Amino acid sequence: MDDPFDPDTRLTDPTPRVHGSALVQNCQLGGHVAVAERVVLREVTVGAFSYFERHGEAIYADIGKFCSIAANVRINALEHPMERVTTHKISYRPNEYFRYLGIDQSLRERRRSRRVTIGNDVWIGHGAVVLPGVMIGNGAVIGANAVVSRDVAAYAVVAGVPARRLRMRFSQAVVDRLQALMWWDWPLGVLHEAIADMQSLSAEAFLDKWERLRPVSRPQEGSEGDGL
């Protein structure tokens, strides 16, 4: 007899879903990841349950679990070498124009060294651009068409060009508790049981209940951290 608490009896197929028109190169995709049409991913890790809507791009990035990435988002957008005589790609991709000249590997390695890091449960709105080296904390929200040039604190809501903090999703005390609870790392069977409470309870009520069911060590409160 099947165990009713076995996640395999309650979940859909966890195999990542990648649209036939998407390009995914040297990436690691977690269970239930979805990649929509014409998305381009290169050297990216994507945590379980995260998804990309159509026409997005990401390169040299680490993306957490349960992230919602809207259409036309660009993660780790290309930086042209402004310190050179020209910003044109003729200086770093001369192979596209001349035989016997290769890609400038030093510029590629510089880009690789400035990976973007995105936490868990992050929502990135339509058309947003995340610049190289940026870190976005858990639970953050990035507004549509924002250009994110600085780190974003956990559970901050940012928007604009350049992106600026508009507000926090919750009080710092609640943010600290959510960071400690780390629901995104729960076993799938526990998540299944928690979904109804996610739908119906306030953040505070959810924490009150699930901190009892899954005790955590409380972090020191009031440490908002760096970033927008």
Secondary structure, DSSP 8 states (H G I E B T S, - for coil): ---TT-GGGTS---S-EE-TT-EEES-EE-TT-EE-TT-EEEEEEE-TT-EE-TT-EEEEEEE-TT-EE-TT-EES-----TTSS--SGGGT-GGGTSTT----HHHHHHHHTS-EEE-SS-EE-TT-EE-TT-EE-TT-EE-TT-EE-S-B-TTEEEETTTTEEEEESS-HHHHHHHHHH-GGGS-HHHHHHHHHHHHHS-HHHHHHHHHHHS------TT---S--
